[in-house]
Amino acid sequence: MEFAPSEAHTLIRDSAKRVAREVIAPRAAEVDRTAQYPEDYFQALRQADLLGITLPREVGGADAGTLAMGVAIEEVAKVDCSAGLMVMLGALSTHTIKFFGTPDQVERFVGPVARGEKKAAFCLTEPDAGSDVAGLQARAERDGDEWVITAQKQYISGGPVADQVIVFAKTEPGNPRSLAAFVVDTTSPGFEVTSVDRKMGVRGLPTGVLTFDRVRVPHDQMVGGEAGGMKMALATLNSLRPCVGARGVGLAMGATEYALNYARERRAFGGTLTDLQAIQFKLANMAIEIEAAKLLVYQGCWLVDEGKYGPSDGHMLSVAKAFATEMANRVASEAIQILGGQGYMEDHPLERHYRDARQLMIVEGTSEIQRTIIAKALIDRNLSYA
Ligand SMILES: Cc1cc2nc3c(=O)[nH]c(=O)nc-3n(C[C@H](O)[C@H](O)[C@H](O)COP(=O)(O)OP(=O)(O)OC[C@H]3O[C@@H](n4cnc5c(N)ncnc54)[C@H](O)[C@@H]3O)c2cc1C
């Protein structure tokens, strides 16, 4: 067992730390306030080769693995959780193609995203089906050499600014086994960004409702055949669950560092807050939580890199996602508490971290869904302590 970071991981961390410090940190509060898409983040991450960390080298990605992406996400999420999502969005929107697409599809649809030439999004959730993926209503009908897609997708991260999306739709109404995946160019007739959400947090990455009104897609933009969409969607989500956890770890580290620095300076009862045992124990508990979550997240990233993100292995990815994201909420809350009244004010980044952390327990499978996966693994003995 090896715990020391590799040279490649250290280089990626340094690179992400530099972008976080020079570009993201100075703008994070403004981006949160205005909810304007931060193109400058995107371009800086692109120049640092941080947009295609898990994507194949042959098409312009770094092919550095999920652990490398987790490390990069952690660094940028220390200052802005939206930037953590930006780093992983290229993977979320193309892993289905990377895992199940043809070499031609990888070149045409993964390459431009890996190189930061196109922005992309992952379209699964609908108004009437979120956790219940089998209940999706989106339709894909064959018409000669084309498919005609009719769908409404909601809460799609990066959807309002995407050039390309991957969308899941059923080829037979009511049959979950007929779920298929299609790459759609957002300039296609019938595609529309119907609305952009007004969100509690993660405002640097817009989400919205996307409507597909009889959008025509060539057959060669169907990924992985007419069935198997469920398996493809879940593999894609599983492969990135530890990275959602990494957003939580980074956020919690950033919040803790800020609270610690404040506590060192804030005078109370003839000393500083760091002299008070109640505050010391809060900080210690925050560190314990962060370190535990970090190990779970790194292990999860490693499992993905070992190819263990299928249905029988996914429970440890769920453990990492659930623990790290819930930990981020606890730590962000305690960080506010350390600042007292100041923690509640927009003059400090902690109330933003607190709002951003809340998103993490909902996306890519809610905390409840992670627990259904973990419980099933225990009961089926994929996870055993015997
Ligand atoms: C900011 C944001 C960004 C997002 N980005 C994307 C994106 O890029 N692409 C995309 O496709 N989707 C995206 N989503 C959607 C997200 O994945 C869903 O919101 C999530 O999966 C939950 O689905 P739902 O909102 O329909 O809630 P529901 O499925 O209606 O769940 C409601 C509640 O019931 C619980 N619940 C549901 N089923 C069960 C069960 N079987 N057992 C126990 N509890 C259950 C849930 O945990 C939750 O607490 C995003 C959401 C948000 C908020």
The ligand as a MOL file (V3000), in Angstrom:
LIG
                    3D

  0  0  0     0  0            999 V3000
M  V30 BEGIN CTAB
M  V30 COUNTS 53 58 0 0 0
M  V30 BEGIN ATOM
M  V30 1 C -27.3000 21.9170 -8.7250 0
M  V30 2 C -27.6640 20.6150 -9.3670 0
M  V30 3 C -26.9310 20.1500 -10.4700 0
M  V30 4 C -27.3180 18.9790 -11.1140 0
M  V30 5 N -26.6540 18.5690 -12.2520 0
M  V30 6 C -27.1470 17.5330 -12.9800 0
M  V30 7 C -26.5730 17.1770 -14.2590 0
M  V30 8 O -25.5710 17.7700 -14.7120 0
M  V30 9 N -27.1450 16.1860 -14.9760 0
M  V30 10 C -28.2220 15.4980 -14.5280 0
M  V30 11 O -28.6940 14.6180 -15.2270 0
M  V30 12 N -28.7930 15.7920 -13.3100 0
M  V30 13 C -28.2790 16.7750 -12.5510 0
M  V30 14 N -28.8310 17.1010 -11.3300 0
M  V30 15 C -29.9640 16.3280 -10.8620 0
M  V30 16 C -29.6450 15.4570 -9.6410 0
M  V30 17 O -28.8550 14.3740 -10.0260 0
M  V30 18 C -31.0070 15.0440 -9.0560 0
M  V30 19 O -31.5710 16.2150 -8.4680 0
M  V30 20 C -30.8750 13.9380 -8.0330 0
M  V30 21 O -30.4940 12.7420 -8.6490 0
M  V30 22 C -32.1970 13.7130 -7.2750 0
M  V30 23 O -33.2720 13.6070 -8.1480 0
M  V30 24 P -34.5790 14.4970 -7.8890 0
M  V30 25 O -34.1460 15.9060 -7.7270 0
M  V30 26 O -35.5500 14.2020 -8.9630 0
M  V30 27 O -35.1370 14.0260 -6.4950 0
M  V30 28 P -36.0980 12.7200 -6.2200 0
M  V30 29 O -35.5880 11.5520 -6.9830 0
M  V30 30 O -37.4930 13.1910 -6.4710 0
M  V30 31 O -35.8470 12.5250 -4.7010 0
M  V30 32 C -36.4590 13.3140 -3.6960 0
M  V30 33 C -36.0410 12.7890 -2.3360 0
M  V30 34 O -36.4520 11.4160 -2.1860 0
M  V30 35 C -35.3130 10.6030 -1.9190 0
M  V30 36 N -35.4620 9.3220 -2.6270 0
M  V30 37 C -35.8440 9.1250 -3.9040 0
M  V30 38 N -35.8330 7.8240 -4.2050 0
M  V30 39 C -35.4250 7.1770 -3.0980 0
M  V30 40 C -35.2060 5.8020 -2.7640 0
M  V30 41 N -35.3820 4.8110 -3.6530 0
M  V30 42 N -34.7990 5.5020 -1.5130 0
M  V30 43 C -34.6030 6.4830 -0.5940 0
M  V30 44 N -34.7920 7.8030 -0.8450 0
M  V30 45 C -35.1930 8.1290 -2.0790 0
M  V30 46 C -34.1370 11.3720 -2.4630 0
M  V30 47 O -32.9360 10.9880 -1.8240 0
M  V30 48 C -34.5320 12.8030 -2.1300 0
M  V30 49 O -34.2230 13.0840 -0.7990 0
M  V30 50 C -28.4330 18.2390 -10.6410 0
M  V30 51 C -29.1230 18.6900 -9.5150 0
M  V30 52 C -28.7650 19.8570 -8.8820 0
M  V30 53 C -29.5450 20.3190 -7.6880 0
M  V30 END ATOM
M  V30 BEGIN BOND
M  V30 1 1 1 2
M  V30 2 1 2 3
M  V30 3 2 2 52
M  V30 4 2 3 4
M  V30 5 1 4 5
M  V30 6 1 4 50
M  V30 7 2 5 6
M  V30 8 1 6 7
M  V30 9 1 6 13
M  V30 10 2 7 8
M  V30 11 1 7 9
M  V30 12 1 9 10
M  V30 13 2 10 11
M  V30 14 1 10 12
M  V30 15 2 12 13
M  V30 16 1 13 14
M  V30 17 1 14 15
M  V30 18 1 14 50
M  V30 19 1 15 16
M  V30 20 1 16 17
M  V30 21 1 16 18
M  V30 22 1 18 19
M  V30 23 1 18 20
M  V30 24 1 20 21
M  V30 25 1 20 22
M  V30 26 1 22 23
M  V30 27 1 23 24
M  V30 28 2 24 25
M  V30 29 1 24 26
M  V30 30 1 24 27
M  V30 31 1 27 28
M  V30 32 2 28 29
M  V30 33 1 28 30
M  V30 34 1 28 31
M  V30 35 1 31 32
M  V30 36 1 32 33
M  V30 37 1 33 34
M  V30 38 1 33 48
M  V30 39 1 34 35
M  V30 40 1 35 36
M  V30 41 1 35 46
M  V30 42 1 36 37
M  V30 43 1 36 45
M  V30 44 2 37 38
M  V30 45 1 38 39
M  V30 46 1 39 40
M  V30 47 2 39 45
M  V30 48 1 40 41
M  V30 49 2 40 42
M  V30 50 1 42 43
M  V30 51 2 43 44
M  V30 52 1 44 45
M  V30 53 1 46 47
M  V30 54 1 46 48
M  V30 55 1 48 49
M  V30 56 2 50 51
M  V30 57 1 51 52
M  V30 58 1 52 53
M  V30 END BOND
M  V30 END CTAB
M  END
